[in-house]
Amino acid sequence: MRTRIAPLALACAAALLGGVGAVVAQSSEPIQPIVPAQQVNLGLVELGKKLYFDPRLSKSGFISCNSCHNLSMGGTDNIPTSIGDKWQQGPINAPTVLNSSLNVAQFWDGRAADLKAQAGGPIANPGEMAFSHTLAIGVIESIPAYVREFRTVFGKPKIDIDQVTSAIAEFEKTLVTPNSRFDQWLLGRADALTKDELEGYQLFKTSGCIACHNGPAAGGNSFQKMGIVKPYKASSPAEGRSAVTGKEIDRFSFKVPTLRNVELTYPYFHDGAVNTLAEAVDVMGQLQLGKHFTKAENAKVVAFLKTLTGDQPSFMLPVLPPSGDATPRPSPFK
């Protein structure tokens, strides 16, 4: 069953905060409010939630989607690069899963067109969950409760990876974070931001940050070269968009990250090399804009960025179905 959720969310929020006219007053702003998912299949969401948190989709039986995209930590893992199977250090920082449905593509290099295409990648990646789609389906099929739920949701006798990725993607569509103080200001609540926060937003716009960080997600909708004015010395071997397109011009171009909930998603950049927002603002100002923010200006921009933290996903953690007759896995600690 596909259920519409808050189809008039923006208008309703406007009414609560002073009427539609209040929204019109901010309609020219380059960042727009986050709204809840407009339409989701609730049965698919519940199944996807179980799969998202289930470590049995990994070779070790210890790693789930939530391991690297932890929903209690801003949808990331707060370490420079994620730890995968057999304690392998990944080559790139885990981007937040929150509001990822608003991205132009998935992964830093955009190699997955959408959430469904992305969901199958980590399962079969030898450096991440290190399983295979065939083996993951075998595990699911060995768990009677999963078999019943898949049949109820999809109406098919056979489980396949397309169903698994569809369910995970449907759950991830719900992981949006509306109602930040900045959104409240956009919707007409004039006292939602302080004087310093408003001045920080103006600096953000007049300095040129808004050229890349715009739209509802304040980013995520384009690819840009890291180091336009000055080169960036990355600690990661990732080469960016060129790994997908094969074009030298795309080397070191990465998907612009969303700034939503950015105070929670440290460390920053594709290599996770910067730990604080203040340092990130300084580095991006110099590398991308050729601008040196004063200490006072930096503090105001950081204050504005913190207003982009919205309501975090709230739900009961799923009770995972008990294992059936799945073949025991070797311990990853050996």
Secondary structure, DSSP 8 states (H G I E B T S, - for coil): -EEE--TTHHHHHHHHTT-HHHHHHTTT-SS------SEEEHHHHHHHHHHHH-GGGSSSS---HHHHSBTTTTTB-SSSS-B-GGG-B-SS-----TTGGGSSSBSTT--BSSHHHHHTHHHH-TTTT---HHHHHHHHHT-HHHHHHHHHHH--SS--HHHHHHHHHHHHHT------HHHHHHTT-GGGS-HHHHHHHHHHHHTTGGGTS-TTTTS-S-EEES-SSS----SS---TTHHHH--GGGTTEEE----TTGGGS-SBTTTT-B--HHHHHHHHIIIII-----HHHHHHHHHHHHTT----------------S------TT-
